[in-house]
Amino acid sequence: MHIRAPVLKESCNFRDVHGSIEGADAVVLGVSPDDTVSHDRFAEKYNLPFALLADTDHRVAEAYGTAATWGSNAPRS
């Protein structure tokens, strides 16, 4: 599992303010094309208190126009 630094930093930042987010009746969901086993390891290692959703078929990324920004999905020139 390769974790890009911005993803790790953002995940930990959300972890660190999670109580405030919940206090505002908001929900944090992490989404990536990695599988659930990878997400479980990542969440456990970094003590993430929010759900990580597996978008292995890239439907969510495509719906939000972000598919080209994830790893091997990045456009090649």
N, C-alpha and C positions, 0 to 999 in steps of 0.2 A: 504494500500500500504506500503510494507516494502522496504526501500531503503538501500542497503548495503553501508557502508561508502566509500569504494573505488569507487563505481559508482558515488556517489554524488561528491566526490572530483574531479574525472576526468571530470565530466560534468561541474563543476564550473570552472575548469582550462581551458577547451575548451571555455567556455563562456568568460572568462577573456582575452583570446588571439584571440578571433574570428575576430576582425578587421584585425589583422596581417595575419590570415589565408586567409581571403577574399582578402586581398591585394596581396597575392601570387597566386591568381586565383585558390584556393583550396576550397573544400566544406567539411563541417563536417556533418555527419549523425550519429545519435544515433540509435542503434538497440537493442531491448530487446523483450522477450516473453510477456511483459505486453500489455494490450489492449490500444486502442487509447484514451479512457477516462482517464486512468491512466497517459498516456504520457502527455496529455493536462494539467492535474493538476500539474504534476512534472515540466513541462516547464514553466508554469505560476508562480509557487511558487519560482522557482530559476532563473527566468528571462532568460531562455535559448533562444538564437537567432537562433538556428539551428533546423532542423527537427528531430523528433524522430519517427522512423519507428517501427510498431508493427509486430513482427515475431511470431504471436500466434501459427502458425503451425510448427515453429522451422526449416523451410526450410533453412533460411539464416544461422542459427547457425550450422546446420548439414553440409551445404556446406563449411563453414569455419572451421569445426572441433571444434567448441566451445560449442556445445549443452550440453556437460557434465559439463560445468562450471557454468551453470545458475540454481540457486535455486533448485527446486524439480527435475530438470533433472540430478542433480549430481548423479554419480553412487553410489550405496550403497553396503557395504561389508557385 
